[in-house]
């Protein structure tokens, strides 16, 4: 049982270090933004942030739901 826990912890540690290698090894390293609204490739395909697309769709709708009134 203890052997399994130690092996699992080691595998998790290696995985976390692998994911953080860019931040740890590169000076001023950062993760790239995962937000769809900030992705140039998604913007080129016409895909935007869900909130922004919903806001645009609701803009001309007379039956729109005003979140501030809730």
ChimeraX attribute file (.defattr): number of C-alpha atoms within 10 A of each C-alpha:
attribute: neighborCount
match mode: 1-to-1
recipient: residues
	/A:1	5
	/A:2	7
	/A:3	8
	/A:4	9
	/A:5	10
	/A:6	11
	/A:7	11
	/A:8	12
	/A:9	12
	/A:10	12
	/A:11	12
	/A:12	12
	/A:13	12
	/A:14	12
	/A:15	12
	/A:16	11
	/A:17	13
	/A:18	11
	/A:19	12
	/A:20	14
	/A:21	12
	/A:22	14
	/A:23	13
	/A:24	13
	/A:25	9
	/A:26	9
	/A:27	8
	/A:28	8
	/A:29	12
	/A:30	11
	/A:31	9
	/A:32	8
	/A:33	9
	/A:34	8
	/A:35	10
	/A:36	14
	/A:37	17
	/A:38	13
	/A:39	15
	/A:40	12
	/A:41	11
	/A:42	14
	/A:43	13
	/A:44	9
	/A:45	8
	/A:46	8
	/A:47	14
	/A:48	18
	/A:49	15
	/A:50	11
	/A:51	10
	/A:52	11
	/A:53	13
	/A:54	11
	/A:55	12
	/A:56	11
	/A:57	11
	/A:58	14
	/A:59	11
	/A:60	9
	/A:61	9
	/A:62	7
	/A:63	8
	/A:64	11
	/A:65	10
	/A:66	8
	/A:67	6
	/A:68	5
	/A:69	5
	/A:70	5
